[in-house]
Amino acid sequence: MPLRFVVDEHDALDAYSRAVIAVNERLAPSVANLRSRRGGGSGVVISRDGFIVTSAHVVEGSTRVTASFVDGRELRARLVGSDPLSDLAVLRAESDDLVPAELGDASTLQVGQLVVAIGNPHGFAGSVTAGVVSALGRSLPTRAGRIVDNVIQTDAALNPGNSGGALADGRARVVGINTAVAGVGLGLAVPVNDATRGIIAALMSDGRFRRAYLGIAGGTRPLPPRLARELGRRAGVEVVEVVPDSPAAAGGLRAEDLIVAVDGEHVEKVDDVQRLMVGDRIGATVALDVLREGRRVELRLVPVELAL
């Protein structure tokens, strides 16, 4: 009589499958389907009393949406604040007993690390895909014309309606908000880190996130060898255009100036300058270390608030 082996299904699951299943069980109740007259997507609950974070483009043009959950609940939610420049928005649902997700820190991610993308495109049945972090530090142009830094690239497929949903690590901590499909087999997510936590907090409390504005267009340019050795950097930000009547124009910045530092912080890309233009610098004096015609000069500018 041949031997027969009885295999328990739970024992047959490999570690990868168990991790994905555990993440889904933990996060599915925290991921909402969002519907409005203009379309919809997904959102992630971040507090028991109804705060939901999503992508700004998901709720663009809407002030109220319907949020549906895997337990069958449908709740009305209002837009609290939106920041198109980071593609993040915050809603508030009419509830005080939602299941919040745990926010992680995308700065700890490594290429090759397991991530799970969870959305809720249908309302009562979530969508789960898994993959790995395929690249870090990507840049994402937003519809508002600004660059989101340190975007996460993953091969976890993003299904239609998953924008605004969660990208989680293997411990079910949300490390990104899914925002775009970059191509076949590629997805992008806005990272959850110190910078975006600040944006989310500002949207929750004030309904907006303030940024400082200088009024320049520029690009990366290599530094002269001597200055590169002196600064320990290879590049700076060349000013291509100065907007008339802007803080940059008032402060004496010129086209072809090469910005190497802002308030003592080295800059090599326009993104570096954008990152430093936070709300605290609005109306405050900012020192620019500039290379002009082979010599270093310091200029002092007073940024104004960026108007959307």
C-alpha positions in Angstrom: 0.0 0.0 0.0 1.6 3.3 -1.1 2.4 5.9 1.6 0.2 8.9 1.7 1.3 12.3 3.0 -1.1 14.7 4.5 0.2 18.3 4.2 -1.3 21.0 6.3 -2.1 24.1 4.2 -0.7 26.5 6.8 2.6 24.6 6.9 2.7 24.7 3.1 2.7 28.5 3.0 6.1 29.9 2.6 7.4 32.9 4.6 6.7 35.3 1.7 3.1 34.3 1.5 2.6 34.4 5.3 4.1 37.9 5.4 1.8 39.2 2.6 -1.3 37.6 4.2 -0.4 39.1 7.6 0.0 42.6 6.2 -3.3 42.3 4.4 -5.1 41.1 7.5 -3.7 44.0 9.5 -4.2 46.8 6.9 -7.3 45.9 4.9 -9.7 47.4 7.6 -7.7 50.7 7.4 -7.9 51.2 3.6 -11.0 52.9 2.3 -12.5 53.1 -1.2 -13.2 56.8 -2.0 -15.9 57.8 -4.4 -16.9 61.2 -5.7 -18.7 62.6 -8.7 -15.4 63.2 -10.4 -14.0 59.7 -9.8 -12.3 57.9 -7.0 -9.5 55.9 -5.6 -8.3 54.7 -2.2 -7.3 56.2 1.2 -5.6 55.2 4.4 -7.1 55.7 7.8 -4.5 57.4 10.2 -6.7 58.1 13.3 -9.6 56.5 15.0 -11.6 59.8 14.8 -11.8 59.7 11.0 -8.7 61.2 9.4 -7.8 59.6 6.1 -4.8 60.4 3.9 -4.9 59.9 0.2 -3.4 61.3 -3.1 -4.4 64.9 -3.9 -5.3 63.9 -7.5 -7.8 61.4 -6.2 -9.9 64.1 -4.6 -9.1 66.9 -7.0 -12.2 69.1 -7.5 -14.2 67.4 -4.7 -15.0 68.6 -1.2 -17.0 65.6 -0.1 -16.6 61.9 -0.9 -18.0 58.6 0.2 -15.6 56.3 2.1 -16.4 52.5 2.0 -14.6 49.9 4.1 -14.2 46.1 3.9 -16.6 45.7 6.9 -19.4 47.1 4.8 -19.6 50.5 6.3 -20.1 53.6 4.0 -19.3 56.9 5.6 -19.4 60.5 4.4 -16.1 62.3 4.4 -15.1 65.9 3.8 -11.9 67.3 2.4 -9.8 68.8 5.2 -6.8 69.9 3.1 -4.9 69.1 -0.1 -1.4 69.7 -1.2 -1.1 69.2 -5.0 2.7 69.9 -4.8 3.3 66.7 -2.8 0.2 64.9 -4.2 -1.2 64.4 -0.7 -4.6 65.2 0.8 -6.4 64.6 4.1 -10.1 63.8 4.6 -12.2 63.5 7.7 -14.8 60.8 7.9 -17.9 61.0 10.2 -16.7 58.3 12.6 -14.9 57.9 15.9 -14.1 54.2 15.7 -12.1 53.6 12.6 -9.1 51.3 12.5 -5.9 53.4 12.0 -2.9 52.1 10.1 0.6 52.4 11.7 2.8 54.8 9.8 6.4 53.7 9.2 9.5 55.5 7.9 10.4 55.2 4.2 14.0 56.4 5.0 14.7 52.9 6.4 13.7 51.0 3.2 16.3 49.1 1.2 16.2 48.1 -2.4 15.0 44.5 -2.6 12.9 44.8 0.5 9.4 43.3 0.5 6.5 45.7 0.2 2.8 45.2 -0.1 0.4 47.5 -2.0 -3.1 47.6 -0.6 -6.0 49.5 -2.2 -9.7 49.4 -2.1 -11.0 50.1 -5.6 -14.4 48.4 -5.1 -15.4 49.3 -1.6 -16.1 46.0 0.0 -13.2 43.9 -1.3 -9.6 45.2 -1.1 -6.9 44.8 -3.7 -3.5 43.3 -2.7 -0.3 43.0 -4.6 3.2 42.4 -3.4 6.7 42.9 -4.7 10.0 44.5 -3.7 11.4 48.0 -3.6 13.1 48.3 -7.0 14.5 51.8 -6.6 14.7 54.6 -4.1 15.3 58.3 -4.5 13.2 58.7 -7.6 11.6 62.0 -8.5 7.9 62.4 -9.4 6.6 65.5 -11.3 3.2 66.4 -9.9 0.3 67.9 -11.8 1.0 71.2 -10.1 4.4 71.3 -11.6 6.6 70.6 -8.6 8.9 67.6 -8.0 8.2 65.1 -5.1 11.6 63.9 -3.8 12.6 60.4 -2.7 9.7 58.6 -4.3 9.6 54.8 -3.9 9.6 52.7 -7.0 8.3 49.2 -6.6 7.3 46.3 -8.9 4.2 45.6 -6.8 1.5 46.1 -9.5 -0.9 49.1 -8.9 -4.4 48.2 -10.1 -6.9 50.9 -11.2 -8.4 52.6 -8.2 -5.3 51.9 -6.0 -4.0 55.5 -6.1 -4.1 56.9 -2.5 -3.8 53.4 -1.0 -1.1 52.0 1.2 2.4 50.8 0.4 3.4 48.8 3.5 6.5 47.0 4.7 6.6 43.4 6.0 5.5 44.6 9.4 2.3 46.3 8.0 3.7 49.8 8.6 2.6 52.2 5.9 5.8 53.6 4.2 4.2 55.2 1.2 1.0 56.4 -0.5 0.6 54.8 -3.9 0.3 57.5 -6.5 1.2 56.5 -10.0 2.0 53.7 -12.5 5.4 54.4 -14.0 5.2 51.7 -16.7 4.7 48.0 -17.1 5.5 46.3 -13.8 6.5 49.6 -12.1 4.6 51.6 -9.5 5.5 54.8 -7.6 4.6 55.9 -4.0 5.0 59.1 -2.2 7.2 58.2 0.8 6.0 58.5 4.5 9.0 60.2 6.1 9.7 63.3 8.3 8.9 65.7 5.4 5.6 64.2 4.4 4.6 63.6 8.0 4.9 67.4 8.4 2.8 68.0 5.4 0.1 65.6 6.6 0.1 67.2 10.1 -0.2 70.7 8.6 -3.1 69.6 6.4 -4.9 68.1 9.4 -4.4 71.2 11.6 -4.5 74.1 9.1 -5.9 72.6 5.9 -2.8 73.6 3.9 1.0 73.4 3.8 2.9 76.6 3.4 6.1 76.9 1.2 8.6 79.7 0.6 9.2 81.0 -2.9 12.4 82.5 -4.3 11.5 83.0 -8.0 14.2 81.2 -10.0 14.5 78.5 -12.6 17.7 76.5 -12.7 19.5 73.3 -13.2 22.5 71.3 -12.0 25.9 72.4 -13.2 29.4 71.0 -12.3 31.5 73.1 -10.0 35.0 74.3 -11.2 37.6 71.7 -10.0 39.2 74.1 -7.4 35.8 74.9 -5.8 34.7 71.3 -6.0 37.8 70.2 -4.0 37.3 73.1 -1.5 33.6 72.3 -0.9 33.8 68.5 -1.3 31.0 68.8 -3.8 30.8 68.2 -7.5 27.9 70.4 -8.5 25.7 73.4 -7.7 22.4 75.0 -9.0 22.9 77.3 -11.9 20.3 80.1 -12.2 18.8 80.0 -15.7 16.1 82.6 -15.1 15.1 85.0 -12.4 11.4 85.9 -12.2 10.9 89.7 -12.4 9.8 91.3 -9.1 10.5 88.1 -7.2 12.5 87.8 -4.0 15.5 86.5 -6.1 15.4 89.6 -8.3 15.1 91.9 -5.2 18.1 90.1 -3.6 20.3 90.6 -6.6 20.4 87.1 -7.9 21.3 86.9 -11.6 21.1 84.4 -14.5 24.3 82.3 -14.6 24.9 82.6 -10.9 25.7 79.2 -9.4 24.1 78.6 -6.0 26.2 76.2 -3.8 24.5 76.6 -0.4 21.3 77.9 1.2 21.7 79.0 4.8 24.9 76.9 5.0 23.3 73.7 3.5 24.9 72.5 0.3 22.7 72.3 -2.7 23.3 70.4 -6.0 19.9 70.2 -7.6 16.8 72.4 -7.9 15.1 69.8 -5.8 17.6 70.6 -3.0 16.5 74.2 -3.0 12.8 73.4 -3.2 13.2 71.1 -0.1 14.7 73.9 1.9 11.9 76.4 1.0 9.7 75.4 4.0 7.1 77.6 5.7 9.5 78.9 8.4 11.5 80.7 5.7 8.6 82.8 4.6 9.5 86.4 5.5 12.8 85.4 7.0 16.2 86.4 5.6 17.9 83.5 3.7 21.7 83.6 2.9 22.7 82.2 -0.5 26.3 81.2 -1.1 26.8 82.0 -4.8 29.6 81.6 -7.3 29.6 84.5 -9.7 32.2 85.0 -12.5 34.8 82.9 -10.6 34.3 84.4 -7.2 32.1 83.6 -4.2 29.6 86.1 -3.0 26.9 85.9 -0.3 23.4 87.2 -1.2 20.5 87.7 1.3 17.0 87.2 0.1 13.6 87.2 1.8 11.3 84.5 0.4 7.5 85.1 0.2 4.8 82.5 0.4 4.3 80.4 -2.7 0.8 80.9 -4.1 -0.9 78.0 -5.7 
